[in-house]
Amino acid sequence: MRYRMPTRSLRYRAELAKEWSGEGEVAHFDDDKPHLTMRVNRLMSGVAWADEPGALTRHLIGNVRVRRVESSELEVDSAFLVHHSRGEHEARIYAGSRQDLLRTADGAFRIARRTIFLDAAVLPANLGVLL
């Protein structure tokens, strides 16, 4: 399992190939399964003070395109919109796209890799809502 969100730098058209950070370069997060397990355990522990009280979050997924890579793998591209609000006056909207690699395991598809491409180059808040 790999869960990654590269950083984005705004570029002129001639340099669009450099818009997203590459492998081995800085990313907002680049997690493997043990790190994701640690995040979930921390959230479930009741001592994740930054996530208490819980936020109200809505994830909308659209423009889904599926391609079969191998008999047991699918590549899935999609667009997302996330509305996240905390307290009475704080609300943010995140938009972007995802590229997922799904593999079959125990008769079901599981996420083997997810890469998130956020439309914004500057991030105003905690990215935990995108996980």
N, CA, C and O atoms as a printed pandas DataFrame, in Angstrom:
     atom_number atom_name residue_name chain_id  residue_number  x_coord  y_coord  z_coord
0              1         N          MET        A               1    0.845   -1.181    0.000
1              2        CA          MET        A               1    0.000    0.000    0.000
2              3         C          MET        A               1    0.885    1.237    0.000
3              4         O          MET        A               1    1.832    1.340    0.779
4              5         N          ARG        A               2    0.571    2.148   -0.860
5              6        CA          ARG        A               2    1.279    3.430   -0.912
6              7         C          ARG        A               2    0.249    4.524   -1.096
7              8         O          ARG        A               2   -0.619    4.434   -1.964
8              9         N          TYR        A               3    0.349    5.553   -0.279
9             10        CA          TYR        A               3   -0.611    6.659   -0.276
10            11         C          TYR        A               3    0.205    7.942   -0.348
11            12         O          TYR        A               3    0.925    8.270    0.595
12            13         N          ARG        A               4    0.101    8.672   -1.458
13            14        CA          ARG        A               4    1.020    9.788   -1.702
14            15         C          ARG        A               4    0.282   11.012   -2.218
15            16         O          ARG        A               4   -0.671   10.895   -2.988
16            17         N          MET        A               5    0.726   12.187   -1.789
17            18        CA          MET        A               5    0.240   13.440   -2.341
18            19         C          MET        A               5    1.446   14.322   -2.629
19            20         O          MET        A               5    2.005   14.934   -1.719
20            21         N          PRO        A               6    1.854   14.387   -3.917
21            22        CA          PRO        A               6    3.017   15.210   -4.267
22            23         C          PRO        A               6    2.714   16.692   -4.092
23            24         O          PRO        A               6    1.554   17.103   -4.096
24            25         N          THR        A               7    3.750   17.474   -3.941
25            26        CA          THR        A               7    3.574   18.930   -3.879
26            27         C          THR        A               7    3.449   19.466   -5.298
27            28         O          THR        A               7    3.890   18.842   -6.262
28            29         N          ARG        A               8    2.838   20.634   -5.397
29            30        CA          ARG        A               8    2.606   21.257   -6.697
30            31         C          ARG        A               8    3.275   22.620   -6.721
31            32         O          ARG        A               8    3.191   23.378   -5.755
32            33         N          SER        A               9    3.929   22.925   -7.813
33            34        CA          SER        A               9    4.461   24.269   -8.006
34            35         C          SER        A               9    3.933   24.767   -9.351
35            36         O          SER        A               9    3.998   24.066  -10.361
36            37         N          LEU        A              10    3.419   25.972   -9.339
37            38        CA          LEU        A              10    2.841   26.524  -10.554
38            39         C          LEU        A              10    3.942   26.813  -11.561
39            40         O          LEU        A              10    4.945   27.444  -11.225
40            41         N          ARG        A              11    3.761   26.360  -12.779
41            42        CA          ARG        A              11    4.781   26.462  -13.822
42            43         C          ARG        A              11    4.188   27.053  -15.096
43            44         O          ARG        A              11    2.982   26.987  -15.333
44            45         N          TYR        A              12    5.067   27.629  -15.906
45            46        CA          TYR        A              12    4.666   28.038  -17.247
46            47         C          TYR        A              12    4.443   26.778  -18.080
47            48         O          TYR        A              12    4.943   25.705  -17.741
48            49         N          ARG        A              13    3.692   26.914  -19.165
49            50        CA          ARG        A              13    3.370   25.751  -20.000
50            51         C          ARG        A              13    4.612   24.982  -20.456
51            52         O          ARG        A              13    4.580   23.755  -20.551
52            53         N          ALA        A              14    5.678   25.679  -20.730
53            54        CA          ALA        A              14    6.900   25.021  -21.197
54            55         C          ALA        A              14    7.510   24.112  -20.132
55            56         O          ALA        A              14    8.315   23.240  -20.459
56            57         N          GLU        A              15    7.140   24.302  -18.858
57            58        CA          GLU        A              15    7.714   23.513  -17.761
58            59         C          GLU        A              15    6.666   22.665  -17.040
59            60         O          GLU        A              15    6.878   22.294  -15.886
60            61         N          LEU        A              16    5.553   22.353  -17.681
61            62        CA          LEU        A              16    4.490   21.599  -17.012
62            63         C          LEU        A              16    4.949   20.232  -16.515
63            64         O          LEU        A              16    4.367   19.705  -15.567
64            65         N          ALA        A              17    5.952   19.659  -17.113
65            66        CA          ALA        A              17    6.461   18.363  -16.660
66            67         C          ALA        A              17    7.040   18.447  -15.245
67            68         O          ALA        A              17    7.186   17.422  -14.579
68            69         N          LYS        A              18    7.368   19.649  -14.782
69            70        CA          LYS        A              18    7.941   19.847  -13.444
70            71         C          LYS        A              18    6.902   20.327  -12.431
71            72         O          LYS        A              18    7.256   20.689  -11.309
72            73         N          GLU        A              19    5.623   20.332  -12.816
73            74        CA          GLU        A              19    4.572   20.865  -11.950
74            75         C          GLU        A              19    4.424   20.082  -10.640
75            76         O          GLU        A              19    4.195   20.679   -9.587
76            77         N          TRP        A              20    4.551   18.761  -10.698
77            78        CA          TRP        A              20    4.369   17.909   -9.518
78            79         C          TRP        A              20    5.697   17.331   -9.073
79            80         O          TRP        A              20    6.533   16.974   -9.904
80            81         N          SER        A              21    5.899   17.236   -7.755
81            82        CA          SER        A              21    7.128   16.623   -7.247
82            83         C          SER        A              21    7.153   15.152   -7.641
83            84         O          SER        A              21    6.118   14.487   -7.675
84            85         N          GLY        A              22    8.342   14.657   -7.935
85            86        CA          GLY        A              22    8.495   13.285   -8.413
86            87         C          GLY        A              22    8.871   12.316   -7.309
87            88         O          GLY        A              22    8.932   12.674   -6.133
88            89         N          GLU        A              23    9.116   11.098   -7.710
89            90        CA          GLU        A              23    9.547   10.058   -6.779
90            91         C          GLU        A              23   10.826   10.505   -6.067
91            92         O          GLU        A              23   11.750   11.012   -6.703
92            93         N          GLY        A              24   10.873   10.319   -4.775
93            94        CA          GLY        A              24   12.056   10.676   -4.004
94            95         C          GLY        A              24   12.155   12.159   -3.672
95            96         O          GLY        A              24   13.075   12.568   -2.965
96            97         N          GLU        A              25   11.220   12.975   -4.171
97            98        CA          GLU        A              25   11.204   14.401   -3.847
98            99         C          GLU        A              25   10.178   14.654   -2.753
99           100         O          GLU        A              25    9.408   13.763   -2.394
100          101         N          VAL        A              26   10.171   15.860   -2.234
101          102        CA          VAL        A              26    9.271   16.199   -1.140
102          103         C          VAL        A              26    7.806   16.017   -1.563
103          104         O          VAL        A              26    7.436   16.306   -2.701
104          105         N          ALA        A              27    6.988   15.534   -0.629
105          106        CA          ALA        A              27    5.549   15.351   -0.852
106          107         C          ALA        A              27    4.825   15.795    0.408
107          108         O          ALA        A              27    5.418   15.834    1.485
108          109         N          HIS        A              28    3.538   16.132    0.280
109          110        CA          HIS        A              28    2.757   16.486    1.471
110          111         C          HIS        A              28    2.672   15.278    2.398
111          112         O          HIS        A              28    2.771   15.410    3.618
112          113         N          PHE        A              29    2.488   14.110    1.809
113          114        CA          PHE        A              29    2.641   12.860    2.543
114          115         C          PHE        A              29    2.967   11.760    1.549
115          116         O          PHE        A              29    2.596   11.831    0.378
116          117         N          ASP        A              30    3.663   10.747    2.028
117          118        CA          ASP        A              30    4.058    9.590    1.231
118          119         C          ASP        A              30    4.105    8.423    2.201
119          120         O          ASP        A              30    5.159    8.091    2.743
120          121         N          ASP        A              31    2.948    7.806    2.412
121          122        CA          ASP        A              31    2.791    6.808    3.467
122          123         C          ASP        A              31    2.705    5.395    2.907
123          124         O          ASP        A              31    2.216    5.175    1.799
124          125         N          ASP        A              32    3.191    4.443    3.699
125          126        CA          ASP        A              32    3.008    3.039    3.385
126          127         C          ASP        A              32    1.980    2.465    4.363
127          128         O          ASP        A              32    1.458    3.194    5.207
128          129         N          LYS        A              33    1.691    1.190    4.259
129          130        CA          LYS        A              33    0.640    0.608    5.101
130          131         C          LYS        A              33    0.936    0.731    6.600
131          132         O          LYS        A              33    0.024    1.084    7.347
132          133         N          PRO        A              34    2.158    0.461    7.084
133          134        CA          PRO        A              34    2.402    0.640    8.525
134          135         C          PRO        A              34    2.139    2.075    9.006
135          136         O          PRO        A              34    1.611    2.274   10.100
136          137         N          HIS        A              35    2.502    3.063    8.200
137          138        CA          HIS        A              35    2.268    4.448    8.596
138          139         C          HIS        A              35    0.773    4.766    8.611
139          140         O          HIS        A              35    0.302    5.459    9.513
140          141         N          LEU        A              36    0.030    4.275    7.637
141          142        CA          LEU        A              36   -1.421    4.483    7.626
142          143         C          LEU        A              36   -2.086    3.791    8.813
143          144         O          LEU        A              36   -3.015    4.331    9.413
144          145         N          THR        A              37   -1.608    2.599    9.146
145          146        CA          THR        A              37   -2.136    1.885   10.319
146          147         C          THR        A              37   -1.888    2.698   11.587
147          148         O          THR        A              37   -2.763    2.789   12.448
148          149         N          MET        A              38   -0.695    3.289   11.704
149          150        CA          MET        A              38   -0.379    4.130   12.855
150          151         C          MET        A              38   -1.334    5.326   12.925
151          152         O          MET        A              38   -1.811    5.666   14.008
152          153         N          ARG        A              39   -1.620    5.966   11.788
153          154        CA          ARG        A              39   -2.542    7.110   11.766
154          155         C          ARG        A              39   -3.935    6.715   12.263
155          156         O          ARG        A              39   -4.536    7.413   13.080
156          157         N          VAL        A              40   -4.436    5.588   11.758
157          158        CA          VAL        A              40   -5.771    5.138   12.160
158          159         C          VAL        A              40   -5.790    4.808   13.644
159          160         O          VAL        A              40   -6.726    5.190   14.346
160          161         N          ASN        A              41   -4.782    4.110   14.132
161          162        CA          ASN        A              41   -4.719    3.775   15.561
162          163         C          ASN        A              41   -4.686    5.031   16.423
163          164         O          ASN        A              41   -5.318    5.078   17.479
164          165         N          ARG        A              42   -3.951    6.051   15.976
165          166        CA          ARG        A              42   -3.887    7.309   16.717
166          167         C          ARG        A              42   -5.258    7.978   16.769
167          168         O          ARG        A              42   -5.677    8.456   17.823
168          169         N          LEU        A              43   -5.952    8.012   15.640
169          170        CA          LEU        A              43   -7.289    8.610   15.610
170          171         C          LEU        A              43   -8.263    7.866   16.508
171          172         O          LEU        A              43   -9.110    8.476   17.160
172          173         N          MET        A              44   -8.138    6.546   16.540
173          174        CA          MET        A              44   -9.053    5.731   17.342
174          175         C          MET        A              44   -8.700    5.728   18.824
175          176         O          MET        A              44   -9.489    5.259   19.643
176          177         N          SER        A              45   -7.529    6.243   19.179
177          178        CA          SER        A              45   -7.070    6.200   20.565
178          179         C          SER        A              45   -7.825    7.158   21.484
179          180         O          SER        A              45   -7.851    6.958   22.698
180          181         N          GLY        A              46   -8.438    8.200   20.912
181          182        CA          GLY        A              46   -9.122    9.179   21.740
182          183         C          GLY        A              46   -8.217   10.297   22.234
183          184         O          GLY        A              46   -8.687   11.205   22.921
184          185         N          VAL        A              47   -6.932   10.254   21.903
185          186        CA          VAL        A              47   -6.003   11.298   22.341
186          187         C          VAL        A              47   -5.480   12.136   21.176
187          188         O          VAL        A              47   -4.500   12.866   21.326
188          189         N          ALA        A              48   -6.123   12.035   20.029
189          190        CA          ALA        A              48   -5.744   12.850   18.868
190          191         C          ALA        A              48   -6.433   14.208   19.017
191          192         O          ALA        A              48   -7.459   14.460   18.385
192          193         N          TRP        A              49   -5.871   15.070   19.845
193          194        CA          TRP        A              49   -6.529   16.311   20.238
194          195         C          TRP        A              49   -6.870   17.199   19.050
195          196         O          TRP        A              49   -7.860   17.928   19.112
196          197         N          ALA        A              50   -6.097   17.170   17.975
197          198        CA          ALA        A              50   -6.379   18.032   16.823
198          199         C          ALA        A              50   -7.644   17.586   16.097
199          200         O          ALA        A              50   -8.211   18.360   15.325
200          201         N          ASP        A              51   -8.092   16.373   16.325
201          202        CA          ASP        A              51   -9.275   15.851   15.656
202          203         C          ASP        A              51  -10.473   15.743   16.584
203          204         O          ASP        A              51  -11.438   15.047   16.268
204          205         N          GLU        A              52  -10.426   16.411   17.705
205          206        CA          GLU        A              52  -11.532   16.411   18.660
206          207         C          GLU        A              52  -11.982   17.842   18.918
207          208         O          GLU        A              52  -11.118   18.687   19.153
208          209         N          PRO        A              53  -13.243   18.170   18.894
209          210        CA          PRO        A              53  -14.303   17.274   18.433
210          211         C          PRO        A              53  -14.182   17.038   16.940
211          212         O          PRO        A              53  -13.564   17.821   16.219
212          213         N          GLY        A              54  -14.773   15.963   16.497
213          214        CA          GLY        A              54  -14.668   15.579   15.094
214          215         C          GLY        A              54  -15.234   16.635   14.155
215          216         O          GLY        A              54  -16.154   17.370   14.514
216          217         N          ALA        A              55  -14.692   16.703   12.977
217          218        CA          ALA        A              55  -15.146   17.645   11.956
218          219         C          ALA        A              55  -16.289   17.021   11.155
219          220         O          ALA        A              55  -16.485   15.806   11.160
220          221         N          LEU        A              56  -17.021   17.870   10.481
221          222        CA          LEU        A              56  -18.048   17.414    9.552
222          223         C          LEU        A              56  -17.423   17.414    8.162
223          224         O          LEU        A              56  -16.925   18.439    7.697
224          225         N          THR        A              57  -17.451   16.280    7.516
225          226        CA          THR        A              57  -16.763   16.135    6.235
226          227         C          THR        A              57  -17.670   15.446    5.232
227          228         O          THR        A              57  -18.372   14.492    5.565
228          229         N          ARG        A              58  -17.647   15.937    4.001
229          230        CA          ARG        A              58  -18.391   15.316    2.904
230          231         C          ARG        A              58  -17.439   15.123    1.727
231          232         O          ARG        A              58  -16.807   16.078    1.277
232          233         N          HIS        A              59  -17.337   13.905    1.234
233          234        CA          HIS        A              59  -16.491   13.573    0.081
234          235         C          HIS        A              59  -17.392   13.291   -1.120
235          236         O          HIS        A              59  -18.259   12.419   -1.054
236          237         N          LEU        A              60  -17.194   14.012   -2.200
237          238        CA          LEU        A              60  -17.917   13.760   -3.440
238          239         C          LEU        A              60  -16.915   13.281   -4.481
239          240         O          LEU        A              60  -15.880   13.913   -4.694
240          241         N          ILE        A              61  -17.227   12.161   -5.127
241          242        CA          ILE        A              61  -16.335   11.568   -6.118
242          243         C          ILE        A              61  -17.082   11.528   -7.450
243          244         O          ILE        A              61  -18.251   11.144   -7.497
244          245         N          GLY        A              62  -16.405   11.926   -8.536
245          246        CA          GLY        A              62  -17.034   11.904   -9.853
246          247         C          GLY        A              62  -16.009   11.698  -10.949
247          248         O          GLY        A              62  -14.821   11.516  -10.681
248          249         N          ASN        A              63  -16.479   11.730  -12.186
249          250        CA          ASN        A              63  -15.617   11.571  -13.364
250          251         C          ASN        A              63  -14.730   10.335  -13.243
251          252         O          ASN        A              63  -13.533   10.388  -13.528
252          253         N          VAL        A              64  -15.315    9.246  -12.826
253          254        CA          VAL        A              64  -14.562    8.012  -12.592
254          255         C          VAL        A              64  -14.294    7.309  -13.926
255          256         O          VAL        A              64  -15.207    7.073  -14.717
256          257         N          ARG        A              65  -13.029    6.983  -14.151
257          258        CA          ARG        A              65  -12.596    6.241  -15.345
258          259         C          ARG        A              65  -11.803    5.024  -14.876
259          260         O          ARG        A              65  -10.890    5.136  -14.058
260          261         N          VAL        A              66  -12.169    3.863  -15.411
261          262        CA          VAL        A              66  -11.559    2.602  -14.991
262          263         C          VAL        A              66  -10.894    1.938  -16.195
263          264         O          VAL        A              66  -11.483    1.851  -17.273
264          265         N          ARG        A              67   -9.663    1.474  -15.998
265          266        CA          ARG        A              67   -8.921    0.726  -17.022
266          267         C          ARG        A              67   -8.374   -0.552  -16.390
267          268         O          ARG        A              67   -7.790   -0.523  -15.307
268          269         N          ARG        A              68   -8.568   -1.657  -17.073
269          270        CA          ARG        A              68   -7.993   -2.916  -16.588
270          271         C          ARG        A              68   -6.537   -2.962  -17.011
271          272         O          ARG        A              68   -6.229   -2.837  -18.196
272          273         N          VAL        A              69   -5.632   -3.142  -16.044
273          274        CA          VAL        A              69   -4.200   -3.215  -16.316
274          275         C          VAL        A              69   -3.799   -4.668  -16.513
275          276         O          VAL        A              69   -3.136   -5.017  -17.489
276          277         N          GLU        A              70   -4.204   -5.495  -15.589
277          278        CA          GLU        A              70   -3.990   -6.940  -15.650
278          279         C          GLU        A              70   -5.280   -7.595  -15.182
279          280         O          GLU        A              70   -6.226   -6.905  -14.805
280          281         N          SER        A              71   -5.324   -8.900  -15.204
281          282        CA          SER        A              71   -6.563   -9.579  -14.807
282          283         C          SER        A              71   -6.934   -9.284  -13.352
283          284         O          SER        A              71   -8.109   -9.339  -12.988
284          285         N          SER        A              72   -5.937   -8.972  -12.522
285          286        CA          SER        A              72   -6.207   -8.723  -11.099
286          287         C          SER        A              72   -5.986   -7.261  -10.698
287          288         O          SER        A              72   -5.993   -6.947   -9.508
288          289         N          GLU        A              73   -5.788   -6.362  -11.673
289          290        CA          GLU        A              73   -5.518   -4.957  -11.359
290          291         C          GLU        A              73   -6.359   -4.008  -12.210
291          292         O          GLU        A              73   -6.600   -4.242  -13.394
292          293         N          LEU        A              74   -6.794   -2.935  -11.564
293          294        CA          LEU        A              74   -7.502   -1.856  -12.246
294          295         C          LEU        A              74   -6.824   -0.539  -11.920
295          296         O          LEU        A              74   -6.398   -0.324  -10.785
296          297         N          GLU        A              75   -6.719    0.349  -12.905
297          298        CA          GLU        A              75   -6.326    1.732  -12.651
298          299         C          GLU        A              75   -7.602    2.563  -12.690
299          300         O          GLU        A              75   -8.389    2.464  -13.632
300          301         N          VAL        A              76   -7.800    3.380  -11.666
301          302        CA          VAL        A              76   -9.016    4.176  -11.549
302          303         C          VAL        A              76   -8.624    5.635  -11.350
303          304         O          VAL        A              76   -7.916    5.971  -10.401
304          305         N          ASP        A              77   -9.089    6.500  -12.249
305          306        CA          ASP        A              77   -8.900    7.949  -12.119
306          307         C          ASP        A              77  -10.236    8.550  -11.717
307          308         O          ASP        A              77  -11.282    8.126  -12.209
308          309         N          SER        A              78  -10.208    9.534  -10.827
309          310        CA          SER        A              78  -11.446   10.186  -10.420
310          311         C          SER        A              78  -11.158   11.615   -9.973
311          312         O          SER        A              78  -10.021   11.981   -9.674
312          313         N          ALA        A              79  -12.214   12.401   -9.939
313          314        CA          ALA        A              79  -12.145   13.762   -9.411
314          315         C          ALA        A              79  -12.834   13.764   -8.052
315          316         O          ALA        A              79  -13.744   12.971   -7.811
316          317         N          PHE        A              80  -12.399   14.657   -7.166
317          318        CA          PHE        A              80  -13.044   14.725   -5.854
318          319         C          PHE        A              80  -13.272   16.175   -5.437
319          320         O          PHE        A              80  -12.603   17.101   -5.897
320          321         N          LEU        A              81  -14.230   16.323   -4.562
321          322        CA          LEU        A              81  -14.510   17.585   -3.893
322          323         C          LEU        A              81  -14.775   17.227   -2.436
323          324         O          LEU        A              81  -15.634   16.394   -2.150
324          325         N          VAL        A              82  -14.048   17.846   -1.515
325          326        CA          VAL        A              82  -14.200   17.569   -0.085
326          327         C          VAL        A              82  -14.604   18.861    0.615
327          328         O          VAL        A              82  -13.915   19.877    0.519
328          329         N          HIS        A              83  -15.729   18.806    1.318
329          330        CA          HIS        A              83  -16.144   19.934    2.156
330          331         C          HIS        A              83  -15.842   19.537    3.590
331          332         O          HIS        A              83  -16.248   18.466    4.041
332          333         N          HIS        A              84  -15.130   20.397    4.306
333          334        CA          HIS        A              84  -14.678   20.099    5.669
334          335         C          HIS        A              84  -15.013   21.287    6.550
335          336         O          HIS        A              84  -14.614   22.414    6.254
336          337         N          SER        A              85  -15.740   21.045    7.628
337          338        CA          SER        A              85  -16.055   22.147    8.537
338          339         C          SER        A              85  -15.814   21.719    9.977
339          340         O          SER        A              85  -16.050   20.575   10.363
340          341         N          ARG        A              86  -15.336   22.680   10.753
341          342        CA          ARG        A              86  -15.085   22.487   12.184
342          343         C          ARG        A              86  -15.684   23.668   12.913
343          344         O          ARG        A              86  -15.605   24.806   12.452
344          345         N          GLY        A              87  -16.273   23.392   14.032
345          346        CA          GLY        A              87  -16.842   24.475   14.817
346          347         C          GLY        A              87  -17.961   25.173   14.071
347          348         O          GLY        A              87  -18.587   24.599   13.180
348          349         N          GLU        A              88  -18.200   26.408   14.442
349          350        CA          GLU        A              88  -19.328   27.142   13.866
350          351         C          GLU        A              88  -18.957   27.984   12.653
351          352         O          GLU        A              88  -19.829   28.314   11.850
352          353         N          HIS        A              89  -17.676   28.340   12.500
353          354        CA          HIS        A              89  -17.323   29.307   11.462
354          355         C          HIS        A              89  -16.211   28.864   10.525
355          356         O          HIS        A              89  -15.852   29.614    9.617
356          357         N          GLU        A              90  -15.663   27.698   10.706
357          358        CA          GLU        A              90  -14.529   27.270    9.890
358          359         C          GLU        A              90  -14.986   26.231    8.869
359          360         O          GLU        A              90  -15.457   25.156    9.240
360          361         N          ALA        A              91  -14.847   26.554    7.585
361          362        CA          ALA        A              91  -15.192   25.614    6.520
362          363         C          ALA        A              91  -14.204   25.774    5.376
363          364         O          ALA        A              91  -13.794   26.887    5.047
364          365         N          ARG        A              92  -13.828   24.658    4.778
365          366        CA          ARG        A              92  -12.898   24.668    3.645
366          367         C          ARG        A              92  -13.379   23.687    2.589
367          368         O          ARG        A              92  -14.059   22.706    2.889
368          369         N          ILE        A              93  -13.011   23.973    1.350
369          370        CA          ILE        A              93  -13.315   23.077    0.247
370          371         C          ILE        A              93  -12.008   22.721   -0.450
371          372         O          ILE        A              93  -11.209   23.599   -0.775
372          373         N          TYR        A              94  -11.798   21.445   -0.672
373          374        CA          TYR        A              94  -10.628   20.941   -1.379
374          375         C          TYR        A              94  -11.115   20.258   -2.663
375          376         O          TYR        A              94  -12.109   19.532   -2.644
376          377         N          ALA        A              95  -10.419   20.489   -3.761
377          378        CA          ALA        A              95  -10.759   19.837   -5.023
378          379         C          ALA        A              95   -9.488   19.271   -5.634
379          380         O          ALA        A              95   -8.394   19.790   -5.418
380          381         N          GLY        A              96   -9.648   18.207   -6.395
381          382        CA          GLY        A              96   -8.494   17.620   -7.054
382          383         C          GLY        A              96   -8.856   16.339   -7.758
383          384         O          GLY        A              96  -10.022   16.076   -8.053
384          385         N          SER        A              97   -7.832   15.542   -8.026
385          386        CA          SER        A              97   -8.037   14.253   -8.679
386          387         C          SER        A              97   -7.229   13.183   -7.956
387          388         O          SER        A              97   -6.290   13.470   -7.213
388          389         N          ARG        A              98   -7.632   11.935   -8.203
389          390        CA          ARG        A              98   -6.924   10.793   -7.614
390          391         C          ARG        A              98   -6.614    9.788   -8.703
391          392         O          ARG        A              98   -7.367    9.628   -9.664
392          393         N          GLN        A              99   -5.496    9.119   -8.535
393          394        CA          GLN        A              99   -5.146    7.982   -9.379
394          395         C          GLN        A              99   -4.959    6.792   -8.450
395          396         O          GLN        A              99   -4.065    6.793   -7.603
396          397         N          ASP        A             100   -5.793    5.790   -8.608
397          398        CA          ASP        A             100   -5.745    4.608   -7.754
398          399         C          ASP        A             100   -5.347    3.381   -8.555
399          400         O          ASP        A             100   -5.695    3.247   -9.728
400          401         N          LEU        A             101   -4.615    2.492   -7.909
401          402        CA          LEU        A             101   -4.350    1.162   -8.442
402          403         C          LEU        A             101   -5.043    0.188   -7.502
403          404         O          LEU        A             101   -4.722    0.127   -6.315
404          405         N          LEU        A             102   -5.995   -0.574   -8.033
405          406        CA          LEU        A             102   -6.736   -1.547   -7.238
406          407         C          LEU        A             102   -6.281   -2.943   -7.622
407          408         O          LEU        A             102   -6.089   -3.235   -8.802
408          409         N          ARG        A             103   -6.107   -3.818   -6.616
409          410        CA          ARG        A             103   -5.730   -5.213   -6.839
410          411         C          ARG        A             103   -6.722   -6.111   -6.124
411          412         O          ARG        A             103   -7.273   -5.745   -5.086
412          413         N          THR        A             104   -6.940   -7.269   -6.679
413          414        CA          THR        A             104   -7.835   -8.208   -6.010
414          415         C          THR        A             104   -7.093   -8.919   -4.882
415          416         O          THR        A             104   -5.937   -9.318   -5.020
416          417         N          ALA        A             105   -7.792   -9.062   -3.777
417          418        CA          ALA        A             105   -7.277   -9.800   -2.616
418          419         C          ALA        A             105   -8.486  -10.369   -1.883
419          420         O          ALA        A             105   -9.407   -9.629   -1.537
420          421         N          ASP        A             106   -8.490  -11.637   -1.652
421          422        CA          ASP        A             106   -9.606  -12.309   -0.971
422          423         C          ASP        A             106  -10.935  -12.041   -1.674
423          424         O          ASP        A             106  -11.963  -11.860   -1.021
424          425         N          GLY        A             107  -10.909  -12.017   -2.990
425          426        CA          GLY        A             107  -12.136  -11.864   -3.764
426          427         C          GLY        A             107  -12.678  -10.453   -3.873
427          428         O          GLY        A             107  -13.775  -10.260   -4.397
428          429         N          ALA        A             108  -11.942   -9.458   -3.393
429          430        CA          ALA        A             108  -12.401   -8.066   -3.460
430          431         C          ALA        A             108  -11.251   -7.182   -3.923
431          432         O          ALA        A             108  -10.083   -7.544   -3.782
432          433         N          PHE        A             109  -11.586   -6.028   -4.474
433          434        CA          PHE        A             109  -10.549   -5.083   -4.869
434          435         C          PHE        A             109  -10.093   -4.282   -3.653
435          436         O          PHE        A             109  -10.915   -3.839   -2.850
436          437         N          ARG        A             110   -8.790   -4.101   -3.523
437          438        CA          ARG        A             110   -8.177   -3.323   -2.441
438          439         C          ARG        A             110   -7.287   -2.252   -3.059
439          440         O          ARG        A             110   -6.735   -2.452   -4.141
440          441         N          ILE        A             111   -7.144   -1.123   -2.381
441          442        CA          ILE        A             111   -6.273   -0.056   -2.876
442          443         C          ILE        A             111   -4.826   -0.459   -2.649
443          444         O          ILE        A             111   -4.405   -0.678   -1.513
444          445         N          ALA        A             112   -4.067   -0.555   -3.731
445          446        CA          ALA        A             112   -2.641   -0.862   -3.637
446          447         C          ALA        A             112   -1.821    0.424   -3.671
447          448         O          ALA        A             112   -0.745    0.507   -3.080
448          449         N          ARG        A             113   -2.354    1.429   -4.379
449          450        CA          ARG        A             113   -1.650    2.714   -4.463
450          451         C          ARG        A             113   -2.680    3.803   -4.719
451          452         O          ARG        A             113   -3.598    3.619   -5.518
452          453         N          ARG        A             114   -2.531    4.927   -4.048
453          454        CA          ARG        A             114   -3.361    6.105   -4.297
454          455         C          ARG        A             114   -2.450    7.313   -4.352
455          456         O          ARG        A             114   -1.633    7.533   -3.458
456          457         N          THR        A             115   -2.597    8.094   -5.413
457          458        CA          THR        A             115   -1.887    9.362   -5.537
458          459         C          THR        A             115   -2.932   10.455   -5.677
459          460         O          THR        A             115   -3.830   10.369   -6.515
460          461         N          ILE        A             116   -2.806   11.485   -4.847
461          462        CA          ILE        A             116   -3.761   12.586   -4.819
462          463         C          ILE        A             116   -3.101   13.815   -5.411
463          464         O          ILE        A             116   -1.985   14.174   -5.035
464          465         N          PHE        A             117   -3.795   14.460   -6.339
465          466        CA          PHE        A             117   -3.315   15.691   -6.955
466          467         C          PHE        A             117   -4.294   16.804   -6.592
467          468         O          PHE        A             117   -5.383   16.898   -7.157
468          469         N          LEU        A             118   -3.896   17.631   -5.653
469          470        CA          LEU        A             118   -4.759   18.719   -5.193
470          471         C          LEU        A             118   -4.689   19.880   -6.180
471          472         O          LEU        A             118   -3.610   20.211   -6.671
472          473         N          ASP        A             119   -5.834   20.502   -6.475
473          474        CA          ASP        A             119   -5.856   21.612   -7.429
474          475         C          ASP        A             119   -5.124   22.843   -6.901
475          476         O          ASP        A             119   -4.598   23.627   -7.691
476          477         N          ALA        A             120   -5.081   23.026   -5.602
477          478        CA          ALA        A             120   -4.434   24.201   -5.014
478          479         C          ALA        A             120   -2.935   23.974   -4.858
479          480         O          ALA        A             120   -2.491   22.864   -4.565
480          481         N          ALA        A             121   -2.166   25.031   -5.057
481          482        CA          ALA        A             121   -0.720   24.947   -4.843
482          483         C          ALA        A             121   -0.359   25.325   -3.405
483          484         O          ALA        A             121    0.684   24.911   -2.899
484          485         N          VAL        A             122   -1.216   26.108   -2.748
485          486        CA          VAL        A             122   -1.002   26.521   -1.360
486          487         C          VAL        A             122   -2.109   25.906   -0.520
487          488         O          VAL        A             122   -3.289   26.033   -0.846
488          489         N          LEU        A             123   -1.727   25.240    0.559
489          490        CA          LEU        A             123   -2.693   24.531    1.386
490          491         C          LEU        A             123   -2.992   25.298    2.666
491          492         O          LEU        A             123   -2.075   25.638    3.413
492          493         N          PRO        A             124   -4.264   25.572    2.926
493          494        CA          PRO        A             124   -4.625   26.384    4.083
494          495         C          PRO        A             124   -4.743   25.634    5.399
495          496         O          PRO        A             124   -4.752   26.274    6.450
496          497         N          ALA        A             125   -4.835   24.300    5.393
497          498        CA          ALA        A             125   -5.130   23.606    6.640
498          499         C          ALA        A             125   -4.627   22.170    6.615
499          500         O          ALA        A             125   -3.957   21.742    5.675
500          501         N          ASN        A             126   -4.962   21.445    7.662
501          502        CA          ASN        A             126   -4.613   20.047    7.858
502          503         C          ASN        A             126   -5.121   19.190    6.700
503          504         O          ASN        A             126   -6.270   19.328    6.281
504          505         N          LEU        A             127   -4.272   18.312    6.188
505          506        CA          LEU        A             127   -4.649   17.463    5.069
506          507         C          LEU        A             127   -5.268   16.145    5.498
507          508         O          LEU        A             127   -5.580   15.306    4.654
508          509         N          GLY        A             128   -5.446   15.953    6.780
509          510        CA          GLY        A             128   -6.012   14.700    7.264
510          511         C          GLY        A             128   -7.369   14.389    6.671
511          512         O          GLY        A             128   -7.746   13.221    6.577
512          513         N          VAL        A             129   -8.122   15.420    6.265
513          514        CA          VAL        A             129   -9.450   15.187    5.702
514          515         C          VAL        A             129   -9.390   14.498    4.348
515          516         O          VAL        A             129  -10.395   13.945    3.903
516          517         N          LEU        A             130   -8.250   14.514    3.688
517          518        CA          LEU        A             130   -8.129   13.891    2.372
518          519         C          LEU        A             130   -7.762   12.431    2.461
519          520         O          LEU        A             130   -7.826   11.714    1.462
520          521         N          LEU        A             131   -7.381   11.978    3.634
521          522        CA          LEU        A             131   -6.953   10.581    3.772
522          523         C          LEU        A             131   -8.101    9.629    3.705
523          524         O          LEU        A             131   -7.906    8.417    3.805
